[in-house]
């Protein structure tokens, strides 16, 4: 163990001891069952810890994080997490949470090439292009950045509705709602963007996919 990592182990022992002192059966319960009610799809930014922000304990929230909280249609990692959460853990809420001042969103607004990340951030550039009149009208650069952070979250909620995983859950009658939130680094508060979706209503026909049994009817 290097000296740089020792504080992490020390803090871990203190945390575990505190948990056992307040709830002696905590780890035993955690080891035998995972029963979260939520899936959090958030940014990988180290300042946005999902469970801590929501005041939840380990085991209460399933979490997937990536740069700029994107739901890529070809991202097997994200889709695998989504499928496990929806089909096996039976979460009732999937929450896409961006944050103001997001570095990934800021990078997508710049003309310079950054490398592999450029391909990852392409959907945000497309969102910018789609909303460029509104965004360019904002003189304040930070307000423009934060507006794009919100727009990006909204787009990712829409992307979730297009997945067969979510659509199949709704077709089964499973209770599942999708939400879009944004987190403020300066005040520690989350804001609901009011884009909750709890069913396929409003989804364009071209994005509604049928199961094999439905297609044969």
GUDREN-19434 format. One record per residue (C-alpha): residue in three letters; x, y, z. Coordinates in nm, 3 decimals. Each point is the difference from the previous one (the first is absolute). Layout:
! GUDREN-19434
- ALA; X; Y; Z .
...
This chain:
! GUDREN-19434
- UNK; 0.000; 0.000; 0.000 .
- UNK; 0.146; 0.339; -0.098 .
- UNK; -0.010; 0.287; 0.247 .
- UNK; -0.232; 0.191; -0.235 .
- UNK; -0.269; -0.267; 0.039 .
- UNK; 0.030; -0.059; 0.374 .
- UNK; -0.249; 0.279; 0.090 .
- UNK; -0.265; -0.180; -0.207 .
- UNK; 0.042; -0.323; 0.197 .
- UNK; -0.001; 0.193; 0.329 .
- UNK; -0.319; 0.180; -0.095 .
- UNK; -0.158; -0.328; -0.112 .
- UNK; 0.064; -0.162; 0.339 .
- UNK; -0.149; 0.299; 0.181 .
- UNK; -0.305; -0.002; -0.228 .
- UNK; -0.059; -0.374; 0.045 .
- UNK; 0.038; 0.027; 0.377 .
- UNK; -0.247; 0.290; 0.013 .
- UNK; -0.253; -0.200; -0.204 .
- UNK; 0.027; -0.300; 0.233 .
- UNK; -0.030; 0.217; 0.306 .
- UNK; -0.328; 0.157; -0.115 .
- UNK; -0.138; -0.310; -0.176 .
- UNK; 0.171; -0.332; 0.093 .
- UNK; -0.188; -0.197; -0.267 .
- UNK; 0.063; 0.244; -0.287 .
- UNK; 0.270; -0.191; -0.189 .
- UNK; -0.163; -0.337; 0.055 .
- UNK; -0.322; 0.124; -0.162 .
- UNK; 0.194; 0.167; -0.280 .
- UNK; 0.195; -0.316; -0.079 .
- UNK; -0.316; -0.208; -0.047 .
- UNK; -0.220; 0.232; -0.203 .
- UNK; 0.011; 0.289; -0.245 .
- UNK; -0.336; 0.170; -0.027 .
- UNK; 0.038; 0.357; -0.127 .
- UNK; -0.299; 0.198; -0.118 .
- UNK; 0.198; 0.229; -0.226 .
- UNK; 0.249; -0.004; -0.285 .
- UNK; 0.213; 0.315; -0.017 .
- UNK; 0.166; 0.081; -0.333 .
- UNK; 0.237; 0.282; 0.079 .
- UNK; 0.324; 0.171; -0.090 .
- UNK; 0.333; -0.156; 0.098 .
- UNK; 0.102; 0.334; 0.156 .
- UNK; 0.148; -0.071; 0.344 .
- UNK; -0.202; 0.286; 0.151 .
- UNK; -0.333; -0.172; -0.073 .
- UNK; -0.029; -0.310; 0.225 .
- UNK; -0.347; -0.141; -0.060 .
- UNK; -0.089; -0.165; 0.331 .
- UNK; 0.159; 0.273; 0.211 .
- UNK; -0.191; 0.274; -0.183 .
- UNK; -0.329; -0.180; 0.065 .
- UNK; 0.084; -0.099; 0.355 .
- UNK; -0.026; -0.372; -0.076 .
- UNK; 0.190; -0.298; 0.136 .
- UNK; 0.181; -0.262; -0.211 .
- UNK; -0.257; -0.237; -0.150 .
- UNK; -0.269; 0.264; -0.047 .
- UNK; 0.103; 0.129; -0.343 .
- UNK; 0.143; -0.177; -0.305 .
- UNK; 0.247; 0.231; -0.174 .
- UNK; 0.148; 0.045; -0.347 .
- UNK; 0.231; 0.292; -0.071 .
- UNK; 0.182; 0.122; -0.309 .
- UNK; 0.133; 0.325; -0.140 .
- UNK; -0.289; 0.246; -0.037 .
- UNK; -0.271; -0.253; 0.103 .
- UNK; -0.077; -0.126; -0.351 .
- UNK; -0.229; -0.282; -0.110 .
- UNK; 0.163; -0.115; -0.324 .
- UNK; -0.208; -0.248; -0.203 .
- UNK; 0.315; -0.208; -0.065 .
- UNK; 0.146; 0.021; 0.351 .
- UNK; -0.018; -0.363; 0.113 .
- UNK; 0.120; 0.092; 0.348 .
- UNK; -0.283; 0.247; 0.061 .
- UNK; -0.262; -0.223; -0.162 .
- UNK; 0.114; -0.302; 0.203 .
- UNK; -0.033; 0.199; 0.321 .
- UNK; -0.342; 0.123; -0.113 .
- UNK; -0.119; -0.352; -0.083 .
- UNK; 0.121; -0.146; 0.329 .
- UNK; -0.159; 0.283; 0.198 .
- UNK; -0.334; -0.017; -0.180 .
- UNK; -0.042; -0.372; -0.064 .
- UNK; 0.169; -0.157; 0.303 .
- UNK; 0.006; 0.263; 0.274 .
- UNK; -0.339; 0.136; -0.107 .
- UNK; 0.088; 0.361; 0.076 .
- UNK; -0.295; 0.235; -0.027 .
- UNK; 0.193; 0.314; -0.089 .
- UNK; 0.284; 0.071; -0.242 .
- UNK; 0.150; 0.342; 0.067 .
- UNK; 0.231; 0.171; -0.249 .
- UNK; 0.189; 0.262; 0.199 .
- UNK; 0.226; 0.258; -0.158 .
- UNK; 0.170; 0.283; 0.183 .
- UNK; 0.060; 0.366; -0.064 .
- UNK; 0.349; 0.092; -0.116 .
- UNK; 0.053; -0.347; -0.151 .
- UNK; 0.347; -0.028; -0.154 .
- UNK; -0.118; -0.251; -0.258 .
- UNK; -0.274; 0.231; -0.121 .
- UNK; 0.246; 0.289; -0.004 .
- UNK; 0.242; -0.206; -0.209 .
- UNK; -0.277; -0.076; -0.250 .
- UNK; -0.050; 0.374; -0.050 .
- UNK; 0.363; 0.056; -0.100 .
- UNK; 0.134; -0.022; -0.359 .
- UNK; 0.334; -0.160; 0.095 .
- UNK; 0.061; -0.373; -0.045 .
- UNK; 0.054; -0.181; 0.329 .
- UNK; 0.040; -0.358; -0.119 .
- UNK; -0.221; -0.304; 0.059 .
- UNK; -0.231; 0.204; 0.223 .
- UNK; -0.113; 0.195; -0.308 .
- UNK; -0.188; -0.307; -0.124 .
- UNK; -0.158; -0.058; 0.339 .
- UNK; -0.120; 0.362; 0.024 .
- UNK; -0.143; 0.012; -0.352 .
- UNK; -0.363; -0.030; 0.121 .
- UNK; 0.045; 0.317; 0.208 .
- UNK; 0.131; 0.186; -0.304 .
- UNK; -0.311; -0.116; -0.186 .
- UNK; -0.219; 0.127; 0.283 .
- UNK; 0.180; 0.333; -0.019 .
- UNK; -0.054; 0.018; -0.374 .
- UNK; -0.370; -0.077; 0.042 .
- UNK; -0.036; 0.282; 0.253 .
- UNK; 0.265; 0.242; -0.128 .
- UNK; -0.234; 0.297; -0.054 .
- UNK; -0.115; -0.010; 0.361 .
- UNK; 0.350; -0.066; 0.135 .
- UNK; 0.184; 0.261; -0.205 .
- UNK; -0.248; 0.262; 0.117 .
- UNK; 0.145; -0.041; 0.350 .
- UNK; 0.281; 0.250; 0.045 .
- UNK; 0.120; -0.145; 0.328 .
- UNK; 0.219; -0.301; -0.084 .
- UNK; -0.062; -0.173; 0.334 .
- UNK; -0.377; 0.030; -0.041 .
- UNK; 0.036; -0.144; -0.351 .
- UNK; 0.201; -0.292; 0.140 .
- UNK; -0.257; -0.072; 0.270 .
- UNK; -0.286; 0.025; -0.247 .
- UNK; 0.172; -0.265; -0.212 .
- UNK; 0.052; -0.214; 0.311 .
- UNK; -0.378; 0.003; 0.049 .
- UNK; -0.072; -0.066; -0.367 .
- UNK; 0.241; -0.293; 0.006 .
- UNK; -0.184; -0.159; 0.293 .
- UNK; -0.331; 0.039; -0.182 .
- UNK; 0.144; -0.171; -0.308 .
- UNK; 0.127; -0.294; 0.205 .
- UNK; -0.344; -0.056; 0.152 .
- UNK; -0.138; -0.012; -0.355 .
- UNK; 0.275; -0.246; -0.094 .
- UNK; -0.109; -0.226; 0.285 .
- UNK; -0.357; -0.010; -0.133 .
- UNK; 0.135; -0.128; -0.333 .
- UNK; 0.166; -0.307; 0.149 .
- UNK; -0.168; -0.339; -0.029 .
- UNK; 0.083; -0.056; 0.367 .
- UNK; -0.224; 0.283; 0.116 .
- UNK; -0.269; -0.064; -0.260 .
- UNK; -0.019; -0.370; 0.091 .
- UNK; -0.038; 0.090; 0.366 .
- UNK; -0.293; 0.226; -0.079 .
- UNK; -0.151; -0.269; -0.226 .
- UNK; 0.015; -0.244; 0.293 .
- UNK; -0.187; 0.249; 0.213 .
- UNK; 0.305; 0.057; 0.218 .
- UNK; -0.002; 0.317; 0.205 .
- UNK; 0.290; 0.205; -0.136 .
- UNK; 0.052; 0.375; -0.018 .
- UNK; 0.286; 0.192; -0.162 .
- UNK; 0.114; 0.332; 0.143 .
- UNK; 0.239; 0.281; -0.087 .
- UNK; 0.180; 0.185; 0.278 .
- UNK; 0.289; 0.244; 0.018 .
- UNK; 0.231; 0.051; 0.297 .
- UNK; 0.145; 0.331; 0.115 .
- UNK; 0.365; -0.017; 0.102 .
- UNK; -0.026; 0.338; 0.171 .
- UNK; -0.291; -0.086; 0.231 .
- UNK; -0.018; -0.381; 0.012 .
- UNK; -0.362; -0.008; -0.113 .
- UNK; -0.165; -0.207; -0.272 .
- UNK; -0.260; 0.152; -0.227 .
- UNK; -0.276; -0.196; -0.171 .
- UNK; -0.020; 0.111; -0.364 .
- UNK; -0.361; -0.117; -0.027 .
- UNK; 0.056; -0.252; -0.279 .
- UNK; -0.132; -0.312; 0.175 .
- UNK; -0.123; -0.272; -0.238 .
- UNK; -0.197; -0.299; 0.132 .
- UNK; -0.123; -0.161; -0.322 .
- UNK; 0.036; -0.011; -0.379 .
- UNK; -0.267; 0.264; -0.063 .
- UNK; 0.142; 0.281; -0.208 .
- UNK; 0.281; -0.214; -0.143 .
- UNK; 0.015; 0.020; -0.378 .
- UNK; -0.110; -0.320; -0.180 .
- UNK; 0.341; -0.036; -0.166 .
- UNK; 0.158; -0.051; 0.344 .
- UNK; -0.262; -0.244; 0.126 .
- UNK; 0.144; -0.347; -0.048 .
- UNK; -0.208; -0.316; 0.028 .
- UNK; 0.106; -0.325; 0.160 .
- UNK; 0.009; -0.309; -0.224 .
- UNK; -0.331; -0.121; 0.141 .
- UNK; -0.163; 0.339; -0.060 .
- UNK; 0.139; 0.018; -0.354 .
- UNK; -0.157; -0.339; -0.077 .
- UNK; -0.347; 0.104; 0.115 .
